[in-house]
Amino acid sequence: MRYFLQRMLQFAVVFFLVTFGVMIFMRIGMNKPGDPARTMLGGFVTDQKAAAVNKQYHLNDNVFVQYFYWLAKMFRGDFGISVQQNITVANYMKGRVLVTFFLGFYSLLWALIIAVPVAVYQAYRRDSNFDRAGNLFSFLFVSLPALVLAPVIIQLFVIRWAWFPRISEKVMPWQSLSGHFKNFFLPVVVLTLPLAAIFARLLRADIVQTLQSDFITLASAKGVPPSRVLWTHALRNSLFSLLSSVGVQLGALVGGALVVEQYFSMKGMGALLLTSILSKDLFVVQSVTAIVVAVVSVANLLIDLTYAFIDPRIRHARALT
Amino acid sequence: MTTALASSTHGAAEVKSARKARHMGWMFGTAWLVVLSFCALFANQLPFIRTYDAKVRVAGQAKQYGFGPGWTAWLGTDNSSHDVFARCIYGARQTLFIGIGATIIGLTVGGLLGVLGGYYRGWVDRAISIIVDCLLAMPALLLALLLIQRTDQIKETITALGWLTRTEEITITLGILAIAPFARIVRAQTLGLRERDFVLAARSLGAKSQRVIWREIMPNLVPAMVTVAVTGLGILIAAEGTLAFLGLGVARPQTWGTMIDAARDDLSKAWWATIFPCLFLFLTVLSFNFIGDHLARKFDIREAAV
């Protein structure tokens, strides 16, 4: 119980500090002190418009006051307006969230589907040819960031063989299932391969270690079939690093999505973040960052808590430190 | 699936050959990095590398993507008819400089925070943990984008910071990104070390905390730090490429990321201008991974998540 409370508290503290930090940071160095609206809107605005925006979002108040107004609005679901696009942030994000969601969801799913069996078999046949090939490939793919992998894949599958469209349109599964997969396939591949390599490496190392413990020897000695020992006894006890790495990689996926969306001209959250950061779209940056941080942290929190719930060893070990 | 599960069934010969394979990876990594750094350092002197601004002309005319990979220009020419190979080498200079600089910053600050947190425990540790958690809660690339974009603008308003070049900005930003993971790993190592007998011995002889940290704990952290730094270098170089690709790179001399960004729209016309910088980046990151893995095994460091 103590562990759960600790983790919740830690999450709250980090969330508020980060969002507050981003807010302060976005305020530093705006052209004229106390006039962020003017900076956001660009040089050509009437005084009334700037004053109105300043007033509506309390931009002339003390940062703490601003922060509380902003926070209260966030919780009511009002994320502010995009001054550049002249629409609300909620509307701005609406069509884009799903694109990035599908990208991240498919990549995580496929990375796990590929990594788990490969890692289990690698650990089972340690030092076999399969294991060594697996190790080599995981080294290769870990060293292939989206930045490098995407042009190679585009060159091969789009330009050379023309199997897939150059631009990945936003086609949702309920519109056209085949179109959906056709458009998402390459971006997902680019994100999946490095992810699968990271997962496979972690899981393999853990299973190799677990396989050396006494309870495995006991289970095999008892006559439990090897496949069962492997898939239930060994795998279940080796999942911890994999799961916490899934949490960590969520953050990295946001970065990956940013790159992939650029390469495949997709209109997702990554593209939105990039444009808004570069064009100093204050509220968009602030709100979207808060949402991203919240999603990633909550996912991490859930993973940790579920795991601690399942495995009391973690709970006790962590509560002590 | 009838064989026993423990690795005892495998002969010693197989394990040996696995070690040999790993050794090859290490050799390859070192060789690539040595050759690359040598070319990068002496690019101005080496006869087979064109200068940064030299244009490869087709019949006296500068032509966009005039040459594909071949004898005249080994890796082809780019959209302003510069030699891609020469640009890659000059890019290596810049990229390695940024990567190493960022690692040094991250290692100094992160290492210090980690040692202090791990050694003193209590509220020092808690305060440092909160900083580290905050840094880790932001997706790294997002944090980097924000930092660089903001520094750009702060530079406009606060002229005192005008001396900061783009290269230094990126180096510092990436250094800040590296702080949190380094601090975490060093802290974990320190927690283990401070319970060891030689620390106890030093303390019972009356050594002050400062001396224990510098003379007893620090030297024992070096292997872990070196290993993490090498693996981290690979990641930082990839991160630098990504930033450059997103438009926040160094304009001159171009880094690999800037080159990829500049040429990627013409992928169908001239694949070489994009793919070869990618290859350089890939081989360099791969080399750092190989060397990092080798060191981790040598010093028996369980790889922590960077």
Contacts between the chains, C-beta under 8 A, distances in Angstrom:
chain1	res1	chain2	res2	distance
A	10	B	130	8.0
A	10	B	133	6.6
A	13	B	130	6.3
A	14	B	130	7.0
A	14	B	133	4.8
A	14	B	134	5.4
A	14	B	137	5.1
A	15	B	137	7.4
A	17	B	130	7.0
A	17	B	134	5.1
A	18	B	134	5.2
A	18	B	137	5.2
A	18	B	138	6.1
A	21	B	134	6.9
A	22	B	146	7.1
A	25	B	146	6.8
A	25	B	150	5.9
A	26	B	150	7.4
A	28	B	150	6.7
A	28	B	154	5.9
A	29	B	150	6.8
A	29	B	153	4.9
A	29	B	154	3.7
A	29	B	156	7.2
A	29	B	157	4.6
A	29	B	158	6.7
A	30	B	153	7.8
A	30	B	157	7.8
A	31	B	156	8.0
A	31	B	157	6.7
A	124	B	1	7.8
A	124	B	5	6.8
A	126	B	7	4.8
A	126	B	10	6.6
A	127	B	7	7.2
A	127	B	10	5.3
A	127	B	14	4.8
A	127	B	15	5.4
A	127	B	18	4.7
A	128	B	10	7.5
A	128	B	14	7.4
A	131	B	18	7.8
A	132	B	18	6.0
A	132	B	21	5.8
A	136	B	21	7.7
A	136	B	25	7.9
A	139	B	25	6.9
A	139	B	286	6.7
A	139	B	289	5.9
A	139	B	290	6.7
A	139	B	293	7.5
A	140	B	286	6.8
A	142	B	289	6.0
A	143	B	234	6.8
A	143	B	238	8.0
A	143	B	282	5.9
A	143	B	285	4.2
A	143	B	286	3.9
A	143	B	289	5.3
A	144	B	282	6.1
A	144	B	285	8.0
A	145	B	238	4.3
A	145	B	241	7.0
A	145	B	242	6.5
A	145	B	281	7.8
A	145	B	285	7.3
A	146	B	242	7.6
A	147	B	238	6.9
A	147	B	241	5.2
A	147	B	242	5.0
A	147	B	245	5.3
A	147	B	257	6.8
A	147	B	260	6.6
A	147	B	278	7.5
A	147	B	281	7.3
A	148	B	238	7.9
A	148	B	241	7.6
A	148	B	260	7.9
A	148	B	278	4.3
A	148	B	281	5.4
A	148	B	282	5.0
A	151	B	260	6.8
A	151	B	264	5.9
A	151	B	267	6.0
A	151	B	274	4.8
A	151	B	275	6.3
A	151	B	278	5.7
A	152	B	275	6.4
A	152	B	278	6.5
A	154	B	267	6.0
A	155	B	267	5.9
A	155	B	271	5.2
A	155	B	274	7.7
A	155	B	275	6.5
A	159	B	267	6.3
A	159	B	268	4.8
A	159	B	271	7.4
A	202	B	305	8.0
A	205	B	303	7.5
A	208	B	7	7.8
A	211	B	5	5.7
A	211	B	6	6.4
A	211	B	7	7.4
A	212	B	6	6.8
A	212	B	7	7.9
A	216	B	5	6.3
A	216	B	6	7.6
A	217	B	6	6.9
A	220	B	4	6.4
A	220	B	5	5.5
A	220	B	6	7.9
A	225	B	1	7.3
A	226	B	1	4.4
A	226	B	2	7.0
A	226	B	3	7.3
A	226	B	4	7.9
A	226	B	5	5.6
A	227	B	1	5.1
A	229	B	5	5.9
A	230	B	1	7.8
A	230	B	5	6.8
A	234	B	5	7.7
A	241	B	305	7.6
A	244	B	305	7.4
A	245	B	305	6.0
A	248	B	136	8.0
A	248	B	305	5.7
A	251	B	136	7.7
A	251	B	137	7.9
A	251	B	138	7.6
A	251	B	139	4.1
A	251	B	140	6.7
A	252	B	139	7.0
A	252	B	140	7.0
A	252	B	141	8.0
A	254	B	139	4.0
A	254	B	141	6.9
A	254	B	142	6.3
A	255	B	139	5.6
A	255	B	140	6.2
A	255	B	141	3.2
A	255	B	142	7.0
A	255	B	242	7.0
A	258	B	141	5.9
A	258	B	142	8.0
A	258	B	242	8.0
A	258	B	246	6.8
A	259	B	242	5.9
A	259	B	245	6.5
A	259	B	246	7.3
A	262	B	245	7.3
A	262	B	246	6.9
A	263	B	264	7.2
A	273	B	142	6.6
A	273	B	145	7.5
A	274	B	145	7.0
A	274	B	246	6.2
A	277	B	145	5.0
A	277	B	146	6.1
A	277	B	149	5.3
A	278	B	149	6.3
A	278	B	247	7.1
A	280	B	149	7.5
A	280	B	153	7.1
A	285	B	146	7.3
A	289	B	138	7.4
A	289	B	142	6.6
A	289	B	146	7.6
A	292	B	139	6.3
A	292	B	142	6.8
A	293	B	137	5.4
A	293	B	138	6.2
A	296	B	137	6.9
A	296	B	139	6.6
A	297	B	137	5.5
A	321	B	191	7.8
